Amino acid sequence: QEQLVESGGGTVQTGDSLRLSCRAPARTTMWYNMAWFRQAPGKEREFVAAISRTGSRTYNVEGRFTISKDDARSRVFLQMNNLQPEDTAVYYCAAAQPGKPARASSSYDNWGQGTQVTVSS
Protein backbone atom coordinates (compact mmCIF):
# COMPACT_ATOMS: atom_id res chain seq x y z
CA GLN A 1 0.00 0.00 0.00
CA GLU A 2 1.82 3.06 -1.30
CA GLN A 3 -0.85 5.70 -0.74
CA LEU A 4 -1.40 7.91 2.27
CA VAL A 5 -4.77 7.55 3.98
CA GLU A 6 -6.21 10.17 6.31
CA SER A 7 -8.88 9.57 8.92
CA GLY A 8 -10.37 11.24 11.97
CA GLY A 9 -12.28 14.09 10.39
CA GLY A 10 -15.86 14.92 11.19
CA THR A 11 -18.30 17.61 12.19
CA VAL A 12 -17.70 19.31 15.53
CA GLN A 13 -18.70 22.44 17.38
CA THR A 14 -16.57 25.50 17.97
CA GLY A 15 -14.08 24.80 20.75
CA ASP A 16 -14.02 21.04 20.25
CA SER A 17 -10.97 18.94 19.48
CA LEU A 18 -10.12 16.40 16.80
CA ARG A 19 -7.16 14.15 16.16
CA LEU A 20 -6.43 13.41 12.53
CA SER A 21 -4.42 10.35 11.56
CA CYS A 22 -2.42 9.58 8.44
CA ARG A 23 -1.55 5.99 7.62
CA ALA A 24 1.56 5.65 5.46
CA PRO A 25 3.45 2.72 3.96
CA ALA A 26 5.97 1.07 6.25
CA ARG A 27 9.01 3.22 7.09
CA THR A 28 7.65 6.28 5.25
CA THR A 29 7.93 8.56 8.27
CA MET A 30 11.57 7.51 8.70
CA TRP A 31 12.51 8.20 5.07
CA TYR A 32 10.39 11.27 4.30
CA ASN A 33 9.27 14.54 5.79
CA MET A 34 5.54 14.61 6.48
CA ALA A 35 3.02 17.44 6.49
CA TRP A 36 -0.60 18.41 6.80
CA PHE A 37 -2.25 20.84 4.39
CA ARG A 38 -5.83 22.00 4.22
CA GLN A 39 -8.10 23.44 1.57
CA ALA A 40 -11.38 25.21 2.17
CA PRO A 41 -14.02 25.72 -0.54
CA GLY A 42 -13.02 28.55 -2.84
CA LYS A 43 -9.57 28.90 -1.29
CA GLU A 44 -6.09 27.74 -2.17
CA ARG A 45 -4.35 24.90 -0.42
CA GLU A 46 -2.82 26.05 2.87
CA PHE A 47 0.12 24.66 4.79
CA VAL A 48 -0.76 23.62 8.34
CA ALA A 49 2.16 21.75 9.88
CA ALA A 50 5.12 19.52 9.04
CA ILE A 51 7.38 17.10 10.84
CA SER A 52 10.71 16.01 9.43
CA ARG A 53 12.10 12.51 9.49
CA THR A 54 14.26 13.62 12.44
CA GLY A 55 11.29 15.07 14.33
CA SER A 56 11.70 18.80 13.70
CA ARG A 57 8.34 20.55 13.48
CA THR A 58 7.08 23.52 11.48
CA TYR A 59 3.72 25.21 12.03
CA ASN A 60 1.48 27.68 10.29
CA VAL A 61 -1.43 27.44 12.73
CA GLU A 62 0.18 28.56 15.96
CA GLY A 63 -0.71 27.22 19.38
CA ARG A 64 -3.83 25.14 18.77
CA PHE A 65 -2.47 22.37 16.53
CA THR A 66 0.23 19.79 17.23
CA ILE A 67 1.82 17.45 14.70
CA SER A 68 3.38 14.19 15.82
CA LYS A 69 4.33 10.82 14.43
CA ASP A 70 4.81 7.18 15.32
CA ASP A 71 7.65 5.73 13.26
CA ALA A 72 7.01 2.18 14.45
CA ARG A 73 3.50 2.24 13.00
CA SER A 74 4.27 4.68 10.16
CA ARG A 75 1.59 7.12 11.31
CA VAL A 76 1.36 10.90 11.41
CA PHE A 77 -1.11 12.76 13.59
CA LEU A 78 -2.54 16.24 13.83
CA GLN A 79 -4.06 17.13 17.18
CA MET A 80 -6.42 20.06 16.72
CA ASN A 81 -7.71 21.86 19.80
CA ASN A 82 -10.14 24.74 20.24
CA LEU A 83 -11.40 24.37 16.69
CA GLN A 84 -12.91 27.40 15.00
CA PRO A 85 -15.24 27.72 12.00
CA GLU A 86 -12.35 29.01 9.91
CA ASP A 87 -10.64 25.65 10.40
CA THR A 88 -13.31 24.02 8.24
CA ALA A 89 -11.54 22.40 5.30
CA VAL A 90 -10.41 19.16 3.74
CA TYR A 91 -7.19 18.15 5.47
CA TYR A 92 -4.51 16.36 3.46
CA CYS A 93 -1.49 14.35 4.52
CA ALA A 94 1.61 14.55 2.32
CA ALA A 95 5.16 13.15 2.12
CA ALA A 96 8.29 14.82 0.76
CA GLN A 97 11.89 13.81 0.27
CA PRO A 98 14.25 15.47 2.76
CA GLY A 99 15.85 18.78 1.85
CA LYS A 100 12.84 20.48 0.29
CA PRO A 101 11.04 23.51 1.78
CA ALA A 102 8.54 22.27 4.33
CA ARG A 103 5.86 24.91 3.67
CA ALA A 104 5.69 24.50 -0.11
CA SER A 105 3.11 22.10 -1.48
CA SER A 106 5.36 21.50 -4.49
CA SER A 107 7.85 19.80 -2.17
CA TYR A 108 5.52 16.88 -1.61
CA ASP A 109 5.43 13.88 -3.92
CA ASN A 110 2.71 11.81 -2.32
CA TRP A 111 -0.72 12.97 -1.13
CA GLY A 112 -3.67 11.37 0.56
CA GLN A 113 -7.29 11.79 -0.49
CA GLY A 114 -8.10 14.05 2.45
CA THR A 115 -10.48 14.01 5.37
CA GLN A 116 -13.22 16.59 5.90
CA VAL A 117 -13.25 18.70 9.03
CA THR A 118 -16.33 20.83 9.59
CA VAL A 119 -16.59 23.19 12.55
CA SER A 120 -20.03 24.60 13.23
CA SER A 121 -20.58 28.07 14.60
C-alpha positions as CSV (number, residue, x, y, z in Angstrom):
1,Q,0.0,0.0,0.0
2,E,1.8,3.1,-1.3
3,Q,-0.9,5.7,-0.7
4,L,-1.4,7.9,2.3
5,V,-4.8,7.5,4.0
6,E,-6.2,10.2,6.3
7,S,-8.9,9.6,8.9
8,G,-10.4,11.2,12.0
9,G,-12.3,14.1,10.4
10,G,-15.9,14.9,11.2
11,T,-18.3,17.6,12.2
12,V,-17.7,19.3,15.5
13,Q,-18.7,22.4,17.4
14,T,-16.6,25.5,18.0
15,G,-14.1,24.8,20.7
16,D,-14.0,21.0,20.2
17,S,-11.0,18.9,19.5
18,L,-10.1,16.4,16.8
19,R,-7.2,14.1,16.2
20,L,-6.4,13.4,12.5
21,S,-4.4,10.3,11.6
22,C,-2.4,9.6,8.4
23,R,-1.5,6.0,7.6
24,A,1.6,5.7,5.5
25,P,3.4,2.7,4.0
26,A,6.0,1.1,6.2
27,R,9.0,3.2,7.1
28,T,7.7,6.3,5.2
29,T,7.9,8.6,8.3
30,M,11.6,7.5,8.7
31,W,12.5,8.2,5.1
32,Y,10.4,11.3,4.3
33,N,9.3,14.5,5.8
34,M,5.5,14.6,6.5
35,A,3.0,17.4,6.5
36,W,-0.6,18.4,6.8
37,F,-2.2,20.8,4.4
38,R,-5.8,22.0,4.2
39,Q,-8.1,23.4,1.6
40,A,-11.4,25.2,2.2
41,P,-14.0,25.7,-0.5
42,G,-13.0,28.6,-2.8
43,K,-9.6,28.9,-1.3
44,E,-6.1,27.7,-2.2
45,R,-4.3,24.9,-0.4
46,E,-2.8,26.1,2.9
47,F,0.1,24.7,4.8
48,V,-0.8,23.6,8.3
49,A,2.2,21.8,9.9
50,A,5.1,19.5,9.0
51,I,7.4,17.1,10.8
52,S,10.7,16.0,9.4
53,R,12.1,12.5,9.5
54,T,14.3,13.6,12.4
55,G,11.3,15.1,14.3
56,S,11.7,18.8,13.7
57,R,8.3,20.5,13.5
58,T,7.1,23.5,11.5
59,Y,3.7,25.2,12.0
60,N,1.5,27.7,10.3
61,V,-1.4,27.4,12.7
62,E,0.2,28.6,16.0
63,G,-0.7,27.2,19.4
64,R,-3.8,25.1,18.8
65,F,-2.5,22.4,16.5
66,T,0.2,19.8,17.2
67,I,1.8,17.4,14.7
68,S,3.4,14.2,15.8
69,K,4.3,10.8,14.4
70,D,4.8,7.2,15.3
71,D,7.6,5.7,13.3
72,A,7.0,2.2,14.4
73,R,3.5,2.2,13.0
74,S,4.3,4.7,10.2
75,R,1.6,7.1,11.3
76,V,1.4,10.9,11.4
77,F,-1.1,12.8,13.6
78,L,-2.5,16.2,13.8
79,Q,-4.1,17.1,17.2
80,M,-6.4,20.1,16.7
81,N,-7.7,21.9,19.8
82,N,-10.1,24.7,20.2
83,L,-11.4,24.4,16.7
84,Q,-12.9,27.4,15.0
85,P,-15.2,27.7,12.0
86,E,-12.3,29.0,9.9
87,D,-10.6,25.6,10.4
88,T,-13.3,24.0,8.2
89,A,-11.5,22.4,5.3
90,V,-10.4,19.2,3.7
91,Y,-7.2,18.2,5.5
92,Y,-4.5,16.4,3.5
93,C,-1.5,14.3,4.5
94,A,1.6,14.6,2.3
95,A,5.2,13.2,2.1
96,A,8.3,14.8,0.8
97,Q,11.9,13.8,0.3
98,P,14.3,15.5,2.8
99,G,15.9,18.8,1.9
100,K,12.8,20.5,0.3
101,P,11.0,23.5,1.8
102,A,8.5,22.3,4.3
103,R,5.9,24.9,3.7
104,A,5.7,24.5,-0.1
105,S,3.1,22.1,-1.5
106,S,5.4,21.5,-4.5
107,S,7.8,19.8,-2.2
108,Y,5.5,16.9,-1.6
109,D,5.4,13.9,-3.9
110,N,2.7,11.8,-2.3
111,W,-0.7,13.0,-1.1
112,G,-3.7,11.4,0.6
113,Q,-7.3,11.8,-0.5
114,G,-8.1,14.1,2.4
115,T,-10.5,14.0,5.4
116,Q,-13.2,16.6,5.9
117,V,-13.2,18.7,9.0
118,T,-16.3,20.8,9.6
119,V,-16.6,23.2,12.6
120,S,-20.0,24.6,13.2
121,S,-20.6,28.1,14.6
